[in-house]
Amino acid sequence: MASNYTNSDSTENITETSSSTTKDDFLNEILMCGICLSRMSSPYCLPRAHSFCRSCLLDYAQNNNNTSTSINFILCPYCKYQFNFRSFEHFESILIINPVLKQLCEALDTSKINSDQQQQQQQQSQSYGLYRARCHTCCLLKMLKNM
């Protein structure tokens, strides 16, 4: 009977892990720049609300601008809508920061840094062979044992 309980616990852990992986994959897909295919840094959007890295948009506009005509334009990498602009400076001015994606990217970057720091602290304490145990009678952190 105890083994059934353990099996269900391990199944829940596997499901929880795969669920969090799916969520991470979903977030990474949402936050992926369609130009550089990496997580967006400084997400800006075109007037039709498709978001990309600011630097990617500026490079894209410079590299894909048709110099043979007097009209400057780019095609949105997602929907292929044509955006006309007078000059490169004008193009920069029509870009709109996407505050929601910016905050989400910053929050995920911060949580990754915190997670990395926690893992590093765990590895350091394990390398010293130290762990903390709770005293069963008073439930306070009292013992520090060297393994």
C-alpha positions in Angstrom: 0.0 0.0 0.0 2.9 2.3 0.8 4.4 1.6 -2.7 1.1 2.7 -4.3 1.3 6.0 -2.5 4.9 6.4 -3.6 4.0 5.7 -7.2 1.2 8.3 -7.2 3.6 10.8 -5.7 6.2 10.1 -8.3 3.6 10.3 -11.0 2.4 13.7 -9.7 6.0 14.9 -9.6 6.6 13.8 -13.2 3.3 15.5 -14.3 4.2 18.6 -12.3 7.7 18.7 -13.9 6.3 18.1 -17.5 3.6 20.7 -16.8 6.2 23.3 -15.7 8.3 22.4 -18.8 5.3 23.0 -21.0 4.6 26.3 -19.3 8.3 27.3 -19.8 8.2 26.3 -23.4 5.0 28.3 -23.9 6.5 31.4 -22.3 9.7 31.1 -24.3 7.6 30.8 -27.5 5.6 34.0 -26.6 8.8 35.9 -25.7 10.8 34.8 -28.7 11.7 37.5 -31.2 10.7 36.5 -34.7 13.9 38.0 -36.2 16.7 36.7 -34.0 14.7 33.7 -32.6 16.0 34.4 -29.0 14.1 35.8 -26.0 13.3 39.4 -26.7 15.5 42.0 -25.2 13.9 45.4 -25.0 10.6 44.3 -26.7 9.2 46.9 -29.1 6.2 46.5 -31.4 5.3 47.7 -34.8 2.0 49.6 -35.2 0.1 46.4 -35.8 1.3 45.1 -32.4 3.8 42.4 -33.5 6.7 42.6 -31.0 10.5 42.1 -31.6 13.7 43.1 -30.0 14.3 46.9 -30.6 17.8 46.2 -31.9 16.5 43.5 -34.3 13.8 45.9 -35.7 16.4 48.6 -36.3 18.8 46.3 -38.0 15.9 44.8 -40.0 14.8 48.2 -41.2 18.4 49.2 -42.2 19.2 45.9 -44.0 15.8 45.4 -45.7 15.2 49.0 -46.8 14.7 49.4 -50.5 17.1 52.2 -51.6 16.1 52.1 -55.2 12.8 53.9 -54.5 12.1 57.1 -52.7 9.7 55.3 -50.4 11.2 53.7 -47.3 9.3 50.6 -46.1 9.7 47.3 -44.4 7.5 44.2 -44.3 6.4 42.9 -40.9 8.3 39.6 -40.4 5.0 38.0 -39.1 2.1 39.4 -41.2 4.1 40.9 -44.1 2.2 44.2 -43.7 4.1 47.0 -45.4 5.2 49.9 -43.0 6.2 53.1 -44.8 8.4 55.6 -43.2 10.1 58.9 -44.2 13.5 58.2 -42.7 15.3 55.9 -40.4 14.7 58.4 -37.5 11.0 58.3 -38.3 11.0 54.5 -38.2 12.6 54.7 -34.8 9.9 57.1 -33.6 7.0 54.8 -34.7 8.3 51.9 -32.6 6.3 51.4 -29.4 7.7 49.8 -26.3 5.7 46.7 -25.2 5.6 47.2 -21.4 3.9 43.9 -20.6 6.5 41.8 -22.5 9.3 43.9 -21.1 8.2 43.3 -17.5 7.7 39.6 -18.2 11.2 39.3 -19.7 12.7 41.1 -16.8 10.8 39.0 -14.2 11.9 35.8 -15.9 15.5 36.9 -16.1 15.4 37.9 -12.4 13.8 34.6 -11.4 16.5 32.7 -13.4 19.2 34.6 -11.6 17.6 33.9 -8.2 17.2 30.2 -9.2 20.9 30.0 -10.3 22.0 31.6 -7.0 20.0 29.1 -5.0 21.4 26.2 -6.9 24.9 27.5 -6.4 24.3 27.9 -2.6 23.0 24.3 -2.4 26.0 23.0 -4.3 28.3 24.8 -2.0 26.7 23.5 1.2 26.6 20.0 -0.3 30.3 20.2 -1.2 31.1 21.0 2.4 28.9 18.0 3.5 26.7 20.1 5.7 23.0 19.9 6.1 20.4 21.2 8.6 17.9 19.0 10.4 15.0 20.0 12.6 14.8 18.7 16.1 11.7 16.5 16.2 10.7 17.5 19.7 10.8 21.3 19.5 10.6 21.8 15.7 13.4 24.4 15.7 16.5 24.4 13.7 19.0 23.1 16.2 21.3 20.5 14.7 24.0 21.1 12.2 25.7 17.8 11.3 28.7 17.1 9.3 28.2 14.1 7.1 
